[in-house]
Amino acid sequence: MLNIGLIGAGRIAHVHAQSLHKVAGAKLVAVADVIYDRALEFANKYGVEASGIDALLENKEIDGVIICSPTYAHADQVLKAAAARKHIFCEKAIAVELREADQMIAAAKRAGVIFMVGHVLRFMPEYLTARELIESGTIGKPLTIYTARFTNLGGGSWQGWFLDPKRGLAVLDVYIHDLDYITWILGKGKTVVSKGWRGPTGAWVHISSTIEYPDGQWASAEGGCAVPPCFPFTMFLRVICEEGALVFNFEGTSYASPREKKLILYKKGKRLPEYPAVSTEDPYEAQMRYFVECVRKGQEPQRGRAEDARTALEIALAARRSLELGEAVELSL
Ligand SMILES: NC(=O)c1ccc[n+]([C@@H]2O[C@H](COP(=O)([O-])OP(=O)(O)OC[C@H]3O[C@@H](n4cnc5c(N)ncnc54)[C@H](O)[C@@H]3O)[C@@H](O)[C@H]2O)c1
């Protein structure tokens, strides 16, 4: 049985605690938060121990950690967790700077621990099925991808870190999910150009980016975290291929478990639309099961790879640079 500790008892932490509970072979044993009372409340809810952050990381009984602190705190905690030889599941975005991501990846490698980042679209059934259909060649080569992700940030974040331009990545932390998915399908691309606007705190709250590829393909990713409170949480994916297209649209309330969702396949020569069979597995549970499996088998994750999370961060930061400069920015090869 793997003993898991969790750091940062905010919104996404509940999703992971509930998911881990359904995964055989691992159990949540402790939780820590910068505010001890938050850890205590969380600990009482899930019947685990409340701990200080350093104490949790030094606890020899703990085999792995789930890091759910604000993104700017990930680097420091991943470095400490690796030094303490804990396996690590860290929420996205991997970090706020590439230099940090490099240090985190190197530290995990040195320590020989599993390091996985929570890019959950790689476990979301519709996104998985869409990729399988593209990879199988069923609808030909992908020509262009459009993604969208809008959230009204209901409830806000701890001390407003998310929209604090000195600490959070703001909208980049939202649409980075789609950047990671796009690179899973098309690769990194050669340039990115963005339009967007800042909110009252000075943080970028809306972004629309186009990534260009060497052979003429392109992807557009739009993200917003300043939509009105009544605006539904939205995820949208459209992939147009040489012999068909795929469309997925979700509008609802819960980020964790979208219910009304439909992936539509349009294929040349077939009656339209076709709905491909899509698994109903909860993506957060599947993600946690995969992490535990990787730890148990001592296998590097193929989904949620830290290097891929670094690529998504690289594109996000280049997209922000494009907003600041008002021109296209080259991505490193
Ligand atoms: N994959 C997803 O679907 C998803 C969804 C939401 C958030 N996230 C990511 O999860 C992380 C947390 O986001 P959230 O929305 O749960 O945040 P939140 O603001 O709801 O909660 C953050 C929690 O961390 C605590 N905290 C603050 N600084 C800390 C520190 N240095 N060490 C330990 N705890 C600290 C706060 O007290 C709070 O309890 C972010 O990286 C975010 O991007 C991922």
The ligand as an SDF file (V2000), in Angstrom:
LIG
                    3D

 44 48  0  0  0  0  0  0  0  0999 V2000
   -6.3040   20.0470  -13.2680 N   0  0  0  0  0  0  0  0  0  0  0  0
   -7.3210   20.7710  -12.9270 C   0  0  0  0  0  0  0  0  0  0  0  0
   -8.4310   20.4890  -13.3240 O   0  0  0  0  0  0  0  0  0  0  0  0
   -7.1290   21.9440  -12.0040 C   0  0  0  0  0  0  0  0  0  0  0  0
   -8.2490   22.6760  -11.5760 C   0  0  0  0  0  0  0  0  0  0  0  0
   -8.0370   23.7210  -10.6690 C   0  0  0  0  0  0  0  0  0  0  0  0
   -6.7580   24.0270  -10.2470 C   0  0  0  0  0  0  0  0  0  0  0  0
   -5.6920   23.3230  -10.7240 N   0  0  0  0  0  0  0  0  0  0  0  0
   -4.3230   23.6300  -10.2710 C   0  0  0  0  0  0  0  0  0  0  0  0
   -4.1990   23.1830   -8.9140 O   0  0  0  0  0  0  0  0  0  0  0  0
   -3.4150   24.0930   -8.1460 C   0  0  0  0  0  0  0  0  0  0  0  0
   -4.2430   24.6250   -6.9790 C   0  0  0  0  0  0  0  0  0  0  0  0
   -5.3800   25.3040   -7.4880 O   0  0  0  0  0  0  0  0  0  0  0  0
   -6.7130   25.4750   -6.6130 P   0  0  0  0  0  0  0  0  0  0  0  0
   -7.7130   26.0680   -7.5410 O   0  0  0  0  0  0  0  0  0  0  0  0
   -7.0500   24.2260   -5.8830 O   0  0  0  0  0  0  0  0  0  0  0  0
   -6.2190   26.5970   -5.5870 O   0  0  0  0  0  0  0  0  0  0  0  0
   -6.9930   27.2690   -4.3720 P   0  0  0  0  0  0  0  0  0  0  0  0
   -6.6800   28.7130   -4.3950 O   0  0  0  0  0  0  0  0  0  0  0  0
   -8.4190   26.8140   -4.3280 O   0  0  0  0  0  0  0  0  0  0  0  0
   -6.2940   26.5690   -3.1190 O   0  0  0  0  0  0  0  0  0  0  0  0
   -4.9350   26.6990   -2.8440 C   0  0  0  0  0  0  0  0  0  0  0  0
   -4.6790   26.0650   -1.4670 C   0  0  0  0  0  0  0  0  0  0  0  0
   -3.2810   26.0460   -1.2670 O   0  0  0  0  0  0  0  0  0  0  0  0
   -2.9720   26.6310    0.0070 C   0  0  0  0  0  0  0  0  0  0  0  0
   -1.6520   27.2160   -0.1100 N   0  0  0  0  0  0  0  0  0  0  0  0
   -1.2930   28.4650   -0.4890 C   0  0  0  0  0  0  0  0  0  0  0  0
    0.0430   28.5790   -0.5450 N   0  0  0  0  0  0  0  0  0  0  0  0
    0.5450   27.3580   -0.1910 C   0  0  0  0  0  0  0  0  0  0  0  0
    1.8480   26.8410   -0.0460 C   0  0  0  0  0  0  0  0  0  0  0  0
    2.9320   27.5710   -0.3200 N   0  0  0  0  0  0  0  0  0  0  0  0
    1.9680   25.5590    0.3310 N   0  0  0  0  0  0  0  0  0  0  0  0
    0.8950   24.7880    0.6070 C   0  0  0  0  0  0  0  0  0  0  0  0
   -0.3840   25.2190    0.4990 N   0  0  0  0  0  0  0  0  0  0  0  0
   -0.5430   26.4940    0.1060 C   0  0  0  0  0  0  0  0  0  0  0  0
   -4.1000   27.6080    0.2940 C   0  0  0  0  0  0  0  0  0  0  0  0
   -4.2760   27.8390    1.6620 O   0  0  0  0  0  0  0  0  0  0  0  0
   -5.2910   26.8490   -0.3230 C   0  0  0  0  0  0  0  0  0  0  0  0
   -5.8510   25.9570    0.6090 O   0  0  0  0  0  0  0  0  0  0  0  0
   -2.9510   25.1660   -9.1420 C   0  0  0  0  0  0  0  0  0  0  0  0
   -1.6990   24.8230   -9.6520 O   0  0  0  0  0  0  0  0  0  0  0  0
   -4.0040   25.1120  -10.2480 C   0  0  0  0  0  0  0  0  0  0  0  0
   -3.5280   25.5370  -11.5080 O   0  0  0  0  0  0  0  0  0  0  0  0
   -5.8660   22.2820  -11.5670 C   0  0  0  0  0  0  0  0  0  0  0  0
  1  2  1  0
  2  3  2  0
  2  4  1  0
  4  5  1  0
  4 44  2  0
  5  6  2  0
  6  7  1  0
  7  8  2  0
  8  9  1  0
  8 44  1  0
  9 10  1  0
  9 42  1  0
 10 11  1  0
 11 12  1  0
 11 40  1  0
 12 13  1  0
 13 14  1  0
 14 15  2  0
 14 16  1  0
 14 17  1  0
 17 18  1  0
 18 19  2  0
 18 20  1  0
 18 21  1  0
 21 22  1  0
 22 23  1  0
 23 24  1  0
 23 38  1  0
 24 25  1  0
 25 26  1  0
 25 36  1  0
 26 27  1  0
 26 35  1  0
 27 28  2  0
 28 29  1  0
 29 30  1  0
 29 35  2  0
 30 31  1  0
 30 32  2  0
 32 33  1  0
 33 34  2  0
 34 35  1  0
 36 37  1  0
 36 38  1  0
 38 39  1  0
 40 41  1  0
 40 42  1  0
 42 43  1  0
M  CHG  2   8   1  16  -1
M  END
$$$$
